[in-house]
């Protein structure tokens, strides 16, 4: 399967004669589809009751992602562009598998590793953005400076595990679907496609939420103050009673 996605040539770039494998080609297809859908959804943005179906669908998706992020952090707008992009990319990769012969890029370890690398880079980016350099670096020596190498190793292995988990889930779905279609080609295609779309949504959701958990692991003073205030409210209410 790795040979199918990473070594099989899709086409050659004209003039340069550079080979493009199916992983890169299918990734470009997903990017183009996302850009077209985004353009259709935002070309005639309006307020009020009369809005296009594309804008309505976009608002539902954005509000859904925002709501999920808001349940895990006090500053959802900080993470919405990054987490939303990860979710929509993985989701579109799985949706396009309903097209015959489409090879989803998330079934390639190189793609999932690249997504995990983005999360790994996002951890210090959002950590420094939220808490500052000093406070972010302090987490690597907690609870004691002796934990520095272990905390760094934990950071690397957790993101690597995300890549392997997504790769394994998608690849196993592709293999199982292929086997079932070979066994019963005229009965199972539609149910398997529906099951594949459902599992694809779950995979996109899990990866996005894990990414959010990692990149929001270091909180800023504003978010910690909001957490402290929310913790005090129930206590004060009980005292009043």
Backbone bond lengths (Angstrom), bond angles and torsions (degrees), N, CA, C in turn:
res aa  C-N    CA-C-N  psi(-1)  N-CA   C-N-CA  omega(-1)  CA-C   N-CA-C  phi
1 X - - - 1.456 - - 1.528 111.80 -
2 X 1.332 116.91 -39.23 1.460 119.12 175.49 1.517 110.58 -61.41
3 X 1.331 116.83 -38.23 1.452 120.79 178.50 1.520 110.38 -63.62
4 X 1.346 116.00 -36.73 1.450 120.59 -178.78 1.517 111.69 -63.24
5 X 1.326 117.25 -42.50 1.451 120.56 -173.75 1.522 113.73 -89.47
6 X 1.324 117.96 -38.78 1.458 120.48 -171.86 1.520 114.25 -98.51
7 X 1.315 118.20 -17.54 1.457 119.78 -175.76 1.523 113.45 -117.08
8 X 1.335 117.13 -21.88 1.458 118.38 179.23 1.521 109.72 -74.32
9 X 1.308 118.09 126.93 1.460 123.56 -175.57 1.521 109.81 -81.68
10 X 1.336 115.69 129.63 1.467 120.79 177.07 1.519 110.88 -85.85
11 X 1.339 116.65 -46.52 1.470 121.49 178.23 1.516 108.45 -166.05
12 X 1.308 115.89 174.03 1.464 122.70 177.47 1.522 108.77 -113.85
13 X 1.317 116.17 136.88 1.459 119.68 176.49 1.522 109.75 -65.42
14 X 1.336 117.53 131.55 1.466 119.71 179.33 1.524 111.68 -64.53
15 X 1.306 115.18 150.93 1.465 125.00 178.69 1.533 112.76 74.43
16 X 1.346 117.77 -44.45 1.465 120.70 -179.13 1.527 112.32 -92.90
17 X 1.314 116.91 -19.65 1.462 122.23 179.34 1.531 111.76 57.90
18 X 1.333 115.55 38.88 1.468 121.53 179.58 1.528 108.72 -90.99
19 X 1.342 118.45 126.04 1.464 119.71 -179.65 1.526 111.81 -73.45
20 X 1.318 115.77 137.44 1.467 122.92 177.50 1.521 107.90 -118.08
21 X 1.345 116.57 118.54 1.463 119.04 -179.29 1.525 110.74 -80.04
22 X 1.334 115.27 174.73 1.456 120.12 -174.48 1.519 112.38 -69.88
23 X 1.307 118.37 -27.43 1.465 120.09 178.38 1.522 110.56 -63.52
24 X 1.327 116.24 -47.18 1.465 120.48 179.53 1.518 110.74 -68.64
25 X 1.322 117.15 -42.88 1.469 121.05 -177.94 1.525 110.96 -62.18
26 X 1.321 117.44 -45.23 1.459 120.12 -179.41 1.531 111.46 -69.40
27 X 1.332 116.63 -31.28 1.468 119.69 175.36 1.513 110.39 -64.63
28 X 1.327 117.51 -42.31 1.465 121.32 176.52 1.521 111.09 -61.65
29 X 1.329 116.64 -38.91 1.468 120.02 179.05 1.524 110.05 -62.32
30 X 1.329 116.84 -45.24 1.466 120.70 179.09 1.526 110.60 -61.71
31 X 1.323 117.58 -41.55 1.466 121.33 179.28 1.518 111.16 -62.80
32 X 1.324 116.60 -42.95 1.470 120.46 179.94 1.522 110.39 -64.30
33 X 1.335 117.04 -43.88 1.471 120.23 179.30 1.527 110.60 -61.33
34 X 1.332 117.07 -43.82 1.470 120.43 179.48 1.528 111.18 -63.45
35 X 1.324 117.75 -39.53 1.466 120.66 178.89 1.525 111.26 -66.37
36 X 1.325 116.83 -40.27 1.468 120.19 179.42 1.527 110.39 -65.83
37 X 1.335 116.25 -45.58 1.466 119.72 179.40 1.525 110.69 -63.36
38 X 1.328 117.38 -40.13 1.467 120.70 178.66 1.517 110.97 -64.11
39 X 1.325 116.63 -40.01 1.471 120.18 178.67 1.517 111.06 -65.53
40 X 1.334 117.12 -42.32 1.458 120.44 179.02 1.526 111.70 -64.40
41 X 1.332 116.10 -34.52 1.463 120.01 -177.08 1.524 113.04 -79.19
42 X 1.323 117.76 -22.58 1.473 120.06 -173.11 1.522 113.90 -116.41
43 X 1.318 118.64 1.12 1.478 118.63 -174.91 1.525 112.01 -73.14
44 X 1.336 118.95 -27.00 1.462 121.68 179.82 1.528 109.50 -131.29
45 X 1.312 116.11 61.75 1.464 119.87 -179.96 1.524 110.69 -68.58
46 X 1.331 115.61 132.22 1.458 121.18 -179.34 1.517 109.82 -137.69
47 X 1.312 115.24 161.15 1.456 121.30 172.21 1.522 108.49 -113.83
48 X 1.300 116.31 152.93 1.455 119.61 -178.38 1.513 111.20 113.32
49 X 1.322 115.50 -162.54 1.460 120.76 -175.96 1.524 113.01 -86.60
50 X 1.322 118.04 -29.97 1.456 121.38 -176.48 1.527 110.18 -94.03
51 X 1.307 116.30 93.02 1.464 122.16 177.00 1.518 108.00 -126.82
52 X 1.336 115.60 160.77 1.460 120.08 -177.85 1.528 110.59 -72.00
53 X 1.337 114.41 160.59 1.468 119.23 177.22 1.522 111.13 -64.19
54 X 1.328 116.46 -34.75 1.470 120.60 178.34 1.522 110.36 -63.51
55 X 1.346 117.16 -44.53 1.462 120.20 179.40 1.523 111.01 -65.60
56 X 1.326 116.91 -38.62 1.459 120.26 178.24 1.521 111.13 -61.77
57 X 1.339 115.94 -45.25 1.465 120.00 178.89 1.521 111.03 -63.03
58 X 1.343 116.27 -40.69 1.463 120.15 179.50 1.528 110.59 -63.42
59 X 1.329 117.11 -43.07 1.458 120.27 -179.63 1.522 111.62 -64.41
60 X 1.319 116.79 -38.54 1.470 120.23 178.14 1.519 110.58 -63.28
61 X 1.341 116.91 -44.32 1.461 120.84 -179.19 1.529 111.15 -65.36
62 X 1.338 115.95 -46.66 1.467 120.03 -178.47 1.530 110.78 -63.94
63 X 1.332 117.14 -42.69 1.465 120.01 179.01 1.521 111.25 -65.32
64 X 1.335 116.56 -36.88 1.458 119.28 177.92 1.516 112.29 -64.21
65 X 1.353 116.19 -45.88 1.466 120.52 178.40 1.529 110.15 -64.14
66 X 1.334 116.07 -42.74 1.466 120.65 179.23 1.526 111.02 -60.12
67 X 1.329 116.05 -42.48 1.458 119.73 -179.52 1.517 112.75 -63.28
68 X 1.334 116.61 -40.81 1.461 120.04 178.78 1.522 111.44 -66.23
69 X 1.339 116.91 -41.14 1.462 120.21 179.22 1.526 110.30 -67.45
70 X 1.330 116.03 -37.31 1.464 120.79 -178.51 1.518 112.02 -64.37
71 X 1.336 117.61 -25.01 1.458 120.81 178.72 1.526 112.08 -75.15
72 X 1.338 117.38 -17.62 1.463 120.85 -176.02 1.517 113.90 -110.76
73 X 1.327 117.34 -13.51 1.465 119.67 -178.19 1.519 109.35 -149.74
74 X 1.333 116.02 154.87 1.456 121.62 -178.92 1.526 112.48 -85.43
75 X 1.327 117.47 -10.45 1.472 121.38 -179.89 1.522 109.23 -124.15
76 X 1.324 118.51 71.78 1.470 120.98 -174.03 1.521 114.28 -65.31
77 X 1.326 117.56 -32.23 1.469 119.71 -177.60 1.525 111.71 -66.64
78 X 1.329 117.40 -21.90 1.459 120.50 178.21 1.527 110.91 -65.34
79 X 1.322 116.45 -36.81 1.460 121.43 -173.28 1.529 113.72 -105.07
80 X 1.319 117.76 -9.65 1.463 120.61 -174.91 1.526 113.83 -57.08
81 X 1.344 120.72 -48.20 1.473 118.88 -179.22 1.523 113.20 -61.16
82 X 1.325 117.08 -42.79 1.470 120.66 -176.27 1.526 111.35 -71.51
83 X 1.334 116.75 -51.66 1.458 120.98 -178.48 1.524 110.79 -66.83
84 X 1.325 117.14 -39.71 1.459 120.78 178.35 1.513 112.46 -62.15
85 X 1.336 116.99 -39.21 1.465 120.68 178.61 1.520 111.15 -65.74
86 X 1.328 117.29 -44.16 1.460 120.62 177.31 1.524 111.24 -59.44
87 X 1.331 115.92 -46.77 1.461 120.52 -178.11 1.520 111.46 -62.47
88 X 1.331 117.43 -47.93 1.461 120.68 -176.92 1.522 111.83 -67.26
89 X 1.328 117.25 -36.57 1.474 119.50 178.80 1.520 110.79 -64.59
90 X 1.336 117.16 -49.51 1.470 120.02 -179.36 1.520 110.67 -65.01
91 X 1.333 116.40 -40.40 1.465 119.95 179.42 1.520 111.26 -62.81
92 X 1.336 117.72 -44.28 1.462 120.44 179.70 1.524 111.57 -65.95
93 X 1.336 117.20 -35.53 1.467 120.26 176.23 1.523 110.62 -58.42
94 X 1.333 116.64 -41.22 1.457 120.54 -178.69 1.525 112.18 -77.66
95 X 1.327 117.76 -34.38 1.463 120.36 178.44 1.526 110.96 -64.54
96 X 1.321 116.82 -39.63 1.462 120.32 -177.22 1.525 113.21 -70.35
97 X 1.333 117.40 -7.44 1.465 119.07 177.29 1.523 111.90 -68.87
98 X 1.339 117.93 -11.89 1.462 119.55 175.85 1.522 111.05 -70.80
99 X 1.340 116.66 -16.64 1.469 120.83 176.66 1.521 108.45 -78.90
100 X 1.308 117.79 126.34 1.472 119.71 179.84 1.527 112.18 -57.55
101 X 1.306 115.74 138.46 1.465 124.06 176.61 1.530 113.64 72.08
102 X 1.342 117.93 2.88 1.466 118.16 176.84 1.517 109.26 -76.52
103 X 1.301 116.35 130.62 1.461 122.78 -178.08 1.525 107.90 -104.88
104 X 1.322 116.70 105.27 1.459 120.00 -176.32 1.523 111.22 -64.58
105 X 1.323 117.88 131.78 1.470 119.89 -178.88 1.514 113.53 -67.40
106 X 1.332 118.45 -22.94 1.464 120.10 -179.82 1.524 112.55 -73.90
107 X 1.333 117.62 -6.05 1.466 120.61 173.16 1.520 111.13 -87.32
108 X 1.330 116.44 5.76 1.460 122.02 176.09 1.526 108.80 -109.18
109 X 1.318 116.07 133.27 1.463 120.25 -178.77 1.524 111.48 -63.46
110 X 1.329 118.27 -28.84 1.463 120.21 179.75 1.528 111.05 -65.37
111 X 1.332 117.57 -36.71 1.466 120.62 178.54 1.512 111.38 -70.82
112 X 1.319 117.10 -47.88 1.469 119.63 180.00 1.521 111.62 -65.25
113 X 1.332 116.98 -33.43 1.467 119.80 176.23 1.522 110.54 -66.68
114 X 1.337 116.94 -37.57 1.462 120.46 177.85 1.526 110.85 -65.71
115 X 1.340 117.27 -39.80 1.459 120.40 177.15 1.530 110.64 -64.89
116 X 1.326 116.66 -42.05 1.467 120.43 178.33 1.528 110.95 -65.47
117 X 1.330 117.11 -34.96 1.464 120.56 177.50 1.523 110.64 -65.04
118 X 1.331 116.98 -37.40 1.462 120.12 176.23 1.525 110.66 -61.85
119 X 1.338 116.02 -40.27 1.468 119.45 177.59 1.524 109.98 -65.76
120 X 1.335 116.73 -41.72 1.463 120.70 179.61 1.521 111.11 -60.28
121 X 1.330 117.38 -40.39 1.462 121.00 177.45 1.526 111.06 -73.71
122 X 1.328 116.10 -27.77 1.460 119.23 179.57 1.512 113.25 -71.92
123 X 1.336 117.33 -25.44 1.465 120.53 -179.71 1.528 111.36 -61.07
124 X 1.343 120.02 -54.44 1.477 117.80 177.85 1.521 112.90 -69.56
125 X 1.340 117.36 -31.12 1.471 119.41 -179.33 1.527 110.82 -62.03
126 X 1.327 116.26 -53.48 1.468 119.41 -178.93 1.527 111.31 -72.92
127 X 1.347 116.71 -32.10 1.450 119.06 178.36 1.516 111.94 -63.32
128 X 1.322 116.90 -45.82 1.471 121.01 178.63 1.522 110.57 -69.18
129 X 1.337 116.08 -37.29 1.465 120.33 179.20 1.521 111.38 -64.11
130 X 1.312 117.40 -38.61 1.463 121.20 -176.38 1.528 112.83 -82.99
131 X 1.334 116.49 -42.52 1.466 119.53 -169.91 1.521 114.26 -116.44
132 X 1.332 118.52 -10.57 1.448 120.28 -175.78 1.521 111.65 91.42
133 X 1.317 116.15 162.59 1.464 121.38 -175.26 1.531 111.33 -63.55
134 X 1.333 117.17 -45.58 1.467 120.86 -174.66 1.527 111.55 -63.50
135 X 1.306 116.07 -46.60 1.459 119.65 -177.44 1.528 111.32 -70.15
136 X 1.346 116.56 -34.36 1.465 118.81 178.97 1.523 110.82 -67.19
137 X 1.331 117.34 -46.02 1.461 120.36 -179.36 1.527 111.71 -66.91
138 X 1.334 116.45 -24.51 1.455 120.00 -178.72 1.530 111.77 -64.98
139 X 1.339 116.87 -27.43 1.464 118.89 -176.68 1.526 111.85 -67.13
140 X 1.354 117.33 -21.67 1.454 120.18 -179.37 1.534 112.95 -77.91
141 X 1.316 116.82 -14.19 1.468 119.24 178.89 1.524 111.50 -112.99
142 X 1.327 115.56 21.62 1.456 119.76 176.53 1.526 109.53 -104.22
143 X 1.306 120.03 138.75 1.483 127.35 3.31 1.514 114.00 -82.70
144 X 1.372 118.00 -6.76 1.468 120.38 177.84 1.527 108.21 -149.07
145 X 1.352 118.19 155.62 1.468 120.47 179.76 1.520 113.18 -58.85
146 X 1.320 118.42 -23.00 1.463 121.22 179.76 1.528 111.89 -65.56
147 X 1.337 116.78 -17.11 1.460 121.18 -178.09 1.519 112.89 -86.88
148 X 1.329 117.92 0.81 1.466 121.28 -176.95 1.523 113.28 -54.34
149 X 1.352 120.19 -54.62 1.473 118.71 -178.76 1.524 112.91 -64.18
150 X 1.329 117.34 -33.03 1.463 120.46 -179.63 1.527 111.43 -71.24
151 X 1.322 116.70 -37.55 1.465 120.06 178.13 1.523 111.36 -67.70
152 X 1.336 116.28 -38.65 1.461 119.84 177.33 1.523 110.18 -66.13
153 X 1.321 116.71 -44.52 1.461 120.87 178.61 1.531 111.18 -62.20
154 X 1.326 116.74 -39.11 1.461 120.54 178.00 1.512 111.40 -62.90
155 X 1.331 116.53 -37.79 1.468 120.87 178.56 1.523 111.05 -63.00
156 X 1.329 116.30 -43.37 1.460 120.95 -177.77 1.527 111.45 -71.09
157 X 1.326 116.69 -44.59 1.462 119.68 -176.34 1.526 112.12 -69.72
158 X 1.331 117.77 -32.54 1.467 119.66 -179.49 1.516 111.29 -66.49
159 X 1.344 116.98 -41.49 1.460 119.01 178.38 1.525 110.48 -71.72
160 X 1.325 117.43 -34.76 1.463 119.40 175.52 1.515 111.61 -63.37
161 X 1.331 115.60 -37.87 1.467 119.52 177.67 1.520 111.35 -64.40
162 X 1.338 117.52 -33.75 1.458 120.36 176.96 1.518 110.90 -62.21
163 X 1.332 116.50 -43.09 1.463 120.51 -179.85 1.515 111.14 -63.51
164 X 1.326 117.20 -46.59 1.467 120.97 -178.73 1.518 110.75 -65.78
165 X 1.354 117.37 -38.49 1.459 120.98 -178.89 1.529 110.53 -63.89
166 X 1.335 116.89 -48.42 1.464 119.84 179.98 1.514 111.01 -64.47
167 X 1.326 117.30 -43.13 1.462 121.81 178.69 1.525 110.69 -60.53
168 X 1.318 116.83 -46.33 1.457 120.17 -178.60 1.513 112.72 -65.24
169 X 1.336 116.89 -41.30 1.462 119.80 179.75 1.522 111.96 -63.60
170 X 1.322 116.47 -46.69 1.462 119.87 -178.15 1.520 110.56 -68.83
171 X 1.317 116.77 -44.74 1.464 120.01 -177.66 1.528 110.90 -64.31
172 X 1.314 117.75 -40.45 1.463 120.03 178.97 1.516 110.81 -64.31
173 X 1.338 116.56 -37.92 1.455 119.33 177.15 1.517 112.32 -64.42
174 X 1.331 116.21 -39.62 1.464 120.27 178.17 1.523 110.66 -64.47
175 X 1.328 116.64 -44.31 1.470 120.37 -178.10 1.531 110.97 -66.07
176 X 1.337 116.73 -46.30 1.465 119.89 -179.87 1.520 110.93 -63.12
177 X 1.321 116.20 -41.90 1.456 119.12 178.40 1.510 112.26 -63.00
178 X 1.327 117.31 -40.69 1.462 120.92 179.10 1.523 111.39 -64.49
179 X 1.328 116.72 -41.11 1.471 120.21 179.40 1.534 111.05 -65.03
180 X 1.330 116.69 -44.00 1.461 120.02 -179.76 1.522 111.64 -64.84
181 X 1.326 116.77 -38.55 1.462 119.84 179.25 1.518 111.21 -68.01
182 X 1.311 118.02 -32.09 1.465 120.29 177.09 1.523 111.29 -72.19
183 X 1.352 116.38 -34.23 1.461 119.71 -178.85 1.522 111.66 -75.07
184 X 1.322 116.42 -46.78 1.469 120.52 -178.78 1.530 108.51 -131.48
185 X 1.326 118.52 78.58 1.461 120.93 -170.81 1.514 114.98 -69.49
186 X 1.339 118.59 -22.28 1.458 119.50 -174.03 1.528 113.53 -103.51
187 X 1.325 117.57 -6.12 1.462 120.39 -176.16 1.529 111.56 -109.30
188 X 1.338 116.53 -40.68 1.463 120.46 -170.30 1.526 116.97 -91.59
189 X 1.332 122.38 -12.14 1.469 118.71 -173.74 1.519 114.45 -53.81
190 X 1.335 118.61 -50.14 1.465 120.12 -177.16 1.526 112.42 -65.51
191 X 1.338 119.96 -49.79 1.473 118.54 177.20 1.519 113.39 -59.17
192 X 1.338 117.43 -37.07 1.456 119.78 179.99 1.519 111.20 -68.14
193 X 1.339 117.24 -35.66 1.457 119.96 177.49 1.526 110.77 -66.88
194 X 1.330 116.70 -41.64 1.464 120.27 177.91 1.526 110.49 -63.40
195 X 1.340 115.99 -43.85 1.463 119.76 177.52 1.519 111.05 -63.25
196 X 1.342 117.15 -38.98 1.462 120.65 178.94 1.514 112.04 -64.33
197 X 1.340 117.63 -40.16 1.466 120.81 177.75 1.527 110.75 -65.27
198 X 1.319 116.76 -40.05 1.468 120.75 -179.72 1.528 110.90 -65.25
199 X 1.331 116.33 -48.28 1.470 119.29 178.84 1.520 111.17 -66.20
200 X 1.328 116.87 -31.97 1.460 119.65 177.41 1.514 112.30 -64.04
201 X 1.333 116.96 -39.81 1.465 120.50 176.52 1.526 110.68 -64.56
202 X 1.328 116.64 -40.30 1.463 120.21 178.90 1.526 110.62 -64.49
203 X 1.344 116.95 -42.66 1.464 120.72 179.55 1.518 111.16 -62.30
204 X 1.329 116.73 -43.56 1.465 120.52 179.01 1.524 110.69 -63.31
205 X 1.330 116.67 -41.61 1.464 121.22 -179.83 1.531 111.36 -64.92
206 X 1.327 116.43 -46.53 1.465 120.11 -178.23 1.527 110.87 -63.29
207 X 1.329 117.01 -45.24 1.460 119.72 -179.23 1.524 110.62 -62.99
208 X 1.341 117.10 -42.93 1.460 120.33 -178.98 1.519 111.04 -64.77
209 X 1.335 117.91 -41.11 1.465 120.45 -179.50 1.531 111.79 -69.87
210 X 1.338 116.58 -37.25 1.464 119.02 175.64 1.522 110.28 -64.89
211 X 1.333 116.67 -41.50 1.465 120.23 177.46 1.521 110.68 -61.05
212 X 1.333 116.65 -42.48 1.468 120.60 178.26 1.520 110.80 -62.06
213 X 1.329 117.02 -41.52 1.464 120.63 -179.58 1.522 110.87 -62.03
214 X 1.342 117.36 -39.24 1.461 120.64 -179.21 1.530 111.78 -72.19
215 X 1.343 117.12 -49.03 1.470 119.26 -173.95 1.515 112.24 -72.87
216 X 1.343 118.20 -20.13 1.466 120.40 179.25 1.521 111.95 -102.12
217 X 1.339 116.38 18.42 1.469 119.54 -177.06 1.520 112.58 -69.44
218 X 1.334 117.96 -25.41 1.466 121.76 177.77 1.522 107.67 -107.09
219 X 1.340 116.83 117.46 1.454 121.76 -175.68 1.521 110.15 -97.32
220 X 1.326 114.49 151.17 1.445 120.53 173.99 1.518 111.11 -84.35
221 X 1.324 116.02 173.55 1.467 120.65 -179.08 1.525 111.27 -63.47
222 X 1.338 116.72 -36.43 1.463 120.41 -178.33 1.525 110.96 -64.31
223 X 1.327 116.84 -43.76 1.460 120.45 -179.01 1.517 110.91 -70.45
224 X 1.339 117.44 -37.72 1.460 119.70 178.17 1.524 111.24 -66.63
225 X 1.333 116.37 -35.26 1.460 119.52 176.88 1.521 110.98 -65.86
226 X 1.332 116.28 -38.30 1.467 120.14 177.87 1.524 110.68 -66.22
227 X 1.336 116.98 -39.38 1.461 120.23 177.11 1.527 111.38 -64.01
228 X 1.336 115.44 -42.71 1.466 119.30 -179.92 1.522 111.25 -64.26
229 X 1.335 116.17 -38.71 1.464 120.06 179.23 1.517 111.33 -66.20
230 X 1.335 116.24 -40.55 1.460 119.54 179.65 1.527 111.56 -68.10
231 X 1.344 116.80 -30.36 1.467 119.98 177.70 1.526 112.46 -72.94
232 X 1.328 116.53 -29.35 1.461 120.41 -177.38 1.517 112.24 -79.67
233 X 1.338 116.88 -26.47 1.463 119.55 -176.09 1.518 113.38 -60.13
234 X 1.326 120.33 -49.13 1.471 119.13 178.63 1.524 112.59 -61.42
235 X 1.339 116.35 -36.91 1.461 119.78 -179.57 1.516 110.85 -64.95
236 X 1.351 116.39 -44.22 1.455 120.03 178.68 1.523 111.81 -64.36
237 X 1.339 114.89 -36.22 1.468 118.89 179.97 1.527 110.49 -65.12
238 X 1.336 116.28 -39.27 1.463 120.09 178.84 1.517 112.01 -66.93
239 X 1.361 114.99 -38.16 1.448 118.06 179.34 1.525 111.30 -64.63
240 X 1.355 114.92 -37.44 1.473 119.17 -179.59 1.525 110.06 -64.77
241 X 1.356 115.13 -40.63 1.460 119.01 178.84 1.518 110.40 -67.37
